[in-house]
Each structure stands twice: as C-alpha cells, then as structure tokens.
Amino acid sequence: MGGRRPGVEQLPPAGRTDPVQRQRILRLRGHSVAWVPPLLLLIGITLADANTSGEFRIISWIVLVPGIAAAICGVWGTGAFAVLSLLTYFAVDTSWPHQYQTGLPDFILVAVGGILATLACAVRVRGEQRMLHMKDVAETTRRTLLRPLAPGWGGLDHAAVYLAADSEARVGGDFYDIQPGLYGTRVLLGDVQGKGLSAVEAAAALLGTFRESAYHEPLLRTVSDRLEIRMLRHVHYCASLGYDDDDRFATAILVGFPRAEWRGPTRRDGSSPPEPEPPVLPVSPGTVEVINFGHEPPLVISHGGVRSLPPGDGLPLGLSELTYHPPPLITVPLAPGETLLLVTDGVTEARDSADVFYPLRDSVARAAAEDPDIADPQRLVQFVRDATLRHCGGRLADDTTIFAVRRQLPPPGEVQAPS
C-alpha cells in the first residue's frame, strides 16, 4: 500500500506527469530505451526522403529528431542526435542531383535546431533535478510529520492511507500518530484548517505536543488541554510574525487505550529509570476514551456490523478564546476484534459527478455484511480508499487520511487472560 512506507500513499492530481514515472516508462529491463523514438524518426525521415520525387524533399524534417530527443533523452544523447541529424542531412542531400538539393539554408536550419534542442534539454534536465531534490525535501518533511509506525506499535494493529491532493507538497494539514506511554496508548488524528506550508507547521506543532504529553500525562483530559494550549500558542506565534493565521484551527479525534497492565519502561541495560509508577486509573482495559474536537466521529467496525461513536460537540483546537467549553470525554466499550475507523473530511466530503457526498457509514456497513473480515485494519483502509476514489472519480479535492486501529488480537490458540 504505497512504495514509500507501508500503509501510506500519495496520488498526484490528474494531468500532472512525474518525471520519475516518465523515465520508468522509457526503461526496459533496467536499460534506457529513450533513444529509440528519435532514432526511428531519423530512419523514417531518411527512408521517406529517399523514396520521394525530387520535387518534394522532406529531409529538412530531420530537424524534428533532436527536438524529440530533447524531450526524453539526456543532454549528451540529445547532442549526439543533433550531430547525427546534421551528418545524415548532409549525406542524404548531397546524394541527390544538384537541382534537387535543398542546400545550405536547410543545412543551417538543421544545425541551429540541433543546438537549440540541446540547450532546451539542458534546461529540462536541470529543472527535473531540482524538482527531484524538492521532492526529497518534501519526503523528509512528510516522514518527520507522519513518522513510520512499526507493526503492533503501542499494542495496536493499525493501518493508514494518506492521499495527498497536492503532489508538489506531498504533505498537507492532515496528521495522525500512535503514542504508547506510561498510562496506555493514545491515538490522534486531525485536520488543520487550510492548506500549504502554514497548515503543515500547525500539524507539526500539534504532533510534537501530542507525542510528549501522551507519553507522560496520566489523564487524557490533560493531553487534550495541552493540545489546545499548543494550538493557541502556535496561532499567537504566527500572528506575531505577521502571518495571516489568526483564524487557524484544527479538528481532531483523541483516543486513549488504557493499559491493562503497567510494566514500566526500562533502560538498555535492563534497569528501570527513576520514574514513578503510575497510579491505577478507574478505566477498564475493555474500553476506550475519546475526546472529539469538532471532528467526524469515528466508526466502530466489528463482525456484527458498524456503529458510530457519539458526535463531538466540542470546539476545534485553537478556538477556545471564543467561548471555551471543554469537549466531553466519553468512555465507550471496544470489544476484542472491533476496529476504530478514523477519517478526515477528504473522505466524507468526496463528491461524485452528481455532487453527492460519499456515504461512508452505509458503504462500510454493506461491506461488513458481505465480508466479516473487513474489520482487519489493512483490509478496511484499502476498502475505504478504493471506494472513496471510485466515488469521486479519482479527483481528490482535499487531503485524505484513512486510519484504522484496534487492540492486537492474541495469537490463535492462546487464551487471553481476564482483566
């Protein structure tokens, strides 16, 4: 599910051509065949000119050969075709009787065309190298923001699909992460309002705060308060720099999986660091805690069907200065094998040609009725991804994140100890 890391995908918008993909098309068994089209054109023009009458000569069309090479070959290859075209023109033209020769004017045309094609190729190659460098920078930024998650990270089976609407940035305002900590594993998914690098900066600020507070704080409510404060600080910081970010906010879902048993962190030498043992919290390990910051409520998918968690009536992160009522913390049961599906509005607001939104819950419910194993996180995100793209015809209007998590199931044959 994606070549850059498991579970993450990025799709370029329609009409855009990736130079890396273009070069892959022009390779056969690991060897470049970009020289074949201009060579065939050169041979074709030469043979066509040899089989025409003297009144209709087409050898001057050979100027097209270096032009085609400039679009698909390297600089040295284009230069070689420019020289080869000039030599071929001279050899073919001088083989005709004097009265049928096109002469010096077309010779100059072919020579100048070859020079210009070589220069154009140099500009194209330099631009592609710069684009590839920028993509490497964007890829590093994306991996920092949406860091790779190891299988079973935090005791959770998980899968994610990230579909970027902007292939140049390759990352946007959607963010998600799993953070195991002293008091259980916390999950965060959110969507920063707006697009561009300013949205990426806000997402990075929230993720940094989440990764620290989710590890150390015993209460999920404290983690949510820290996220709100961090968003306000980020908005004030951007405003002090003169950025137009006064109305920046983020919708988010914060989920806590309480730890059934605390084993404590250890150093590499096996000793325990001087951290206090967490107190026993009044939360059953068969439940999850959820705080919703104005985001689409998650779905719970099981073998028996699909249910929605209560909608979140809390304000998005960053709007507490307007009128702050802390979003409620709800505790809901989550049986073994049940999967939480969290998505951003790129899924729920995907429209078809009739301007109809994608019916996420109905679509997943039908799939669960037909396939009891759809609750597997990998299969679930693949299904939602494919269904969303089919519904909108592959035209994404916004960054889209599909994230599924569930507690790891015990190995087959192993009986899970009661909590």
Rosetta blueprint (number, residue, H / E / L):
1 M L
2 G L
3 G L
4 R L
5 R E
6 P L
7 G L
8 V E
9 E L
10 Q L
11 L L
12 P L
13 P L
14 A L
15 G L
16 R L
17 T L
18 D L
19 P H
20 V H
21 Q H
22 R H
23 Q H
24 R H
25 I H
26 L L
27 R E
28 L E
29 R L
30 G L
31 H E
32 S E
33 V L
34 A L
35 W L
36 V H
37 P H
38 P H
39 L H
40 L H
41 L H
42 L H
43 I H
44 G H
45 I H
46 T H
47 L H
48 A H
49 D H
50 A H
51 N L
52 T L
53 S L
54 G L
55 E L
56 F L
57 R L
58 I L
59 I H
60 S H
61 W H
62 I H
63 V H
64 L H
65 V H
66 P H
67 G H
68 I H
69 A H
70 A H
71 A H
72 I H
73 C L
74 G L
75 V H
76 W H
77 G H
78 T H
79 G H
80 A H
81 F H
82 A H
83 V H
84 L H
85 S H
86 L H
87 L H
88 T H
89 Y H
90 F H
91 A H
92 V H
93 D H
94 T H
95 S L
96 W L
97 P L
98 H H
99 Q H
100 Y H
101 Q L
102 T L
103 G L
104 L H
105 P H
106 D H
107 F H
108 I H
109 L H
110 V H
111 A H
112 V H
113 G H
114 G H
115 I H
116 L H
117 A H
118 T H
119 L H
120 A H
121 C H
122 A H
123 V H
124 R H
125 V H
126 R H
127 G H
128 E H
129 Q H
130 R H
131 M H
132 L H
133 H H
134 M H
135 K H
136 D H
137 V H
138 A H
139 E H
140 T H
141 T H
142 R H
143 R H
144 T H
145 L H
146 L L
147 R L
148 P L
149 L L
150 A L
151 P L
152 G L
153 W H
154 G H
155 G H
156 L E
157 D E
158 H E
159 A E
160 A E
161 V E
162 Y E
163 L E
164 A L
165 A L
166 D L
167 S L
168 E L
169 A L
170 R L
171 V L
172 G L
173 G L
174 D E
175 F E
176 Y E
177 D E
178 I E
179 Q E
180 P E
181 G E
182 L L
183 Y L
184 G E
185 T E
186 R E
187 V E
188 L E
189 L E
190 G E
191 D E
192 V E
193 Q L
194 G L
195 K L
196 G L
197 L H
198 S H
199 A H
200 V H
201 E H
202 A H
203 A H
204 A H
205 A H
206 L H
207 L H
208 G H
209 T H
210 F H
211 R H
212 E H
213 S H
214 A H
215 Y H
216 H H
217 E L
218 P L
219 L L
220 L H
221 R H
222 T H
223 V H
224 S H
225 D H
226 R H
227 L H
228 E H
229 I H
230 R H
231 M H
232 L H
233 R H
234 H H
235 V H
236 H H
237 Y H
238 C H
239 A H
240 S H
241 L L
242 G L
243 Y L
244 D L
245 D L
246 D L
247 D L
248 R L
249 F L
250 A E
251 T E
252 A E
253 I E
254 L E
255 V E
256 G E
257 F E
258 P E
259 R L
260 A L
261 E L
262 W L
263 R L
264 G L
265 P L
266 T L
267 R L
268 R L
269 D L
270 G L
271 S L
272 S L
273 P L
274 P L
275 E L
276 P L
277 E L
278 P L
279 P L
280 V L
281 L L
282 P L
283 V L
284 S L
285 P L
286 G L
287 T E
288 V E
289 E E
290 V E
291 I E
292 N E
293 F E
294 G E
295 H L
296 E L
297 P L
298 P L
299 L E
300 V E
301 I E
302 S E
303 H L
304 G L
305 G E
306 V E
307 R E
308 S E
309 L L
310 P L
311 P L
312 G L
313 D L
314 G L
315 L L
316 P L
317 L E
318 G L
319 L L
320 S L
321 E L
322 L L
323 T L
324 Y L
325 H L
326 P L
327 P L
328 P L
329 L E
330 I E
331 T E
332 V E
333 P E
334 L L
335 A L
336 P L
337 G L
338 E L
339 T E
340 L E
341 L E
342 L E
343 V E
344 T L
345 D H
346 G H
347 V H
348 T H
349 E L
350 A L
351 R E
352 D L
353 S L
354 A L
355 D L
356 V L
357 F E
358 Y L
359 P L
360 L H
361 R H
362 D H
363 S H
364 V H
365 A H
366 R H
367 A H
368 A H
369 A H
370 E H
371 D L
372 P H
373 D H
374 I H
375 A H
376 D L
377 P H
378 Q H
379 R H
380 L H
381 V H
382 Q H
383 F H
384 V H
385 R H
386 D H
387 A H
388 T H
389 L H
390 R H
391 H H
392 C H
393 G L
394 G L
395 R L
396 L L
397 A L
398 D L
399 D L
400 T E
401 T E
402 I E
403 F E
404 A E
405 V E
406 R E
407 R E
408 Q L
409 L L
410 P L
411 P L
412 P L
413 G L
414 E L
415 V L
416 Q L
417 A L
418 P L
419 S L
